[in-house]
Amino acid sequence: MEKVKPALIQIHVVTVDYAEGREKKYDSYGSGVIIDKRGYILTNHHVAGHPARLFCILSSKEELEAELVGTDALSDI
């Protein structure tokens, strides 16, 4: 477990919804795994598919803003 733990991350997703002329922000959380040394992360589409902002929380508790590179709703990746 100690060898795997550094690759596991928590994903903090901020989404925005507009209703009745107001902006509402929602926070949700999911998990993911770092899959290469450049910092690419794999998670599910239902976790990070429609973000306004994404943050990754590393096992060290460091929080980094992330960029969505791609998604596939059909395979949920």
C-alpha positions as CSV (number, residue, x, y, z in Angstrom):
1,M,0.0,0.0,0.0
2,E,2.8,2.4,0.8
3,K,4.1,2.2,-2.8
4,V,0.7,2.9,-4.3
5,K,-0.4,5.7,-1.9
6,P,1.6,8.6,-3.5
7,A,-0.2,7.9,-6.8
8,L,-3.7,8.2,-5.3
9,I,-5.3,11.6,-5.3
10,Q,-8.5,13.3,-4.3
11,I,-10.2,15.4,-6.9
12,H,-12.1,18.6,-5.9
13,V,-14.5,19.7,-8.7
14,V,-16.2,23.1,-8.8
15,T,-19.2,23.3,-11.1
16,V,-21.3,26.4,-11.9
17,D,-25.0,26.5,-12.5
18,Y,-27.1,29.5,-13.6
19,A,-30.8,29.7,-12.5
20,E,-33.1,32.6,-12.1
21,G,-30.4,35.1,-12.9
22,R,-28.1,33.8,-10.2
23,E,-24.8,31.9,-10.3
24,K,-24.5,28.9,-8.0
25,K,-21.3,27.1,-7.4
26,Y,-21.2,23.5,-6.2
27,D,-18.3,21.5,-4.8
28,S,-18.0,17.8,-5.3
29,Y,-15.2,15.3,-4.7
30,G,-13.9,12.1,-6.3
31,S,-10.7,10.1,-6.6
32,G,-8.2,9.4,-9.2
33,V,-4.7,8.1,-9.8
34,I,-1.6,9.6,-11.3
35,I,-0.7,7.6,-14.3
36,D,2.6,9.1,-15.5
37,K,5.6,11.3,-14.4
38,R,4.2,14.3,-16.3
39,G,1.3,14.4,-13.9
40,Y,-1.5,13.0,-16.0
41,I,-4.4,11.7,-13.9
42,L,-7.1,9.2,-14.7
43,T,-10.5,9.5,-13.1
44,N,-14.1,8.9,-14.2
45,H,-16.1,11.2,-16.5
46,H,-18.9,11.4,-13.8
47,V,-16.3,12.9,-11.4
48,A,-14.7,15.5,-13.6
49,G,-16.6,15.7,-16.8
50,H,-18.1,19.2,-16.6
51,P,-15.9,21.3,-14.3
52,A,-15.6,25.1,-14.0
53,R,-12.4,24.4,-12.0
54,L,-10.5,21.3,-11.0
55,F,-8.1,20.7,-8.1
56,C,-6.1,17.7,-7.2
57,I,-5.2,17.0,-3.6
58,L,-2.1,14.8,-3.3
59,S,-1.4,12.3,-0.6
60,S,1.0,15.0,0.9
61,K,-2.1,17.3,1.3
62,E,-0.8,19.6,-1.4
63,E,-3.6,21.0,-3.5
64,L,-2.9,21.9,-7.2
65,E,-5.2,23.3,-9.8
66,A,-5.7,20.9,-12.8
67,E,-6.7,21.2,-16.4
68,L,-9.1,18.8,-18.0
69,V,-7.4,17.2,-21.1
70,G,-10.1,14.9,-22.3
71,T,-13.1,12.8,-21.3
72,D,-15.3,10.0,-22.7
73,A,-18.8,9.9,-21.3
74,L,-19.6,6.5,-22.9
75,S,-16.8,4.7,-21.2
76,D,-17.1,7.0,-18.1
77,I,-13.4,7.9,-18.3
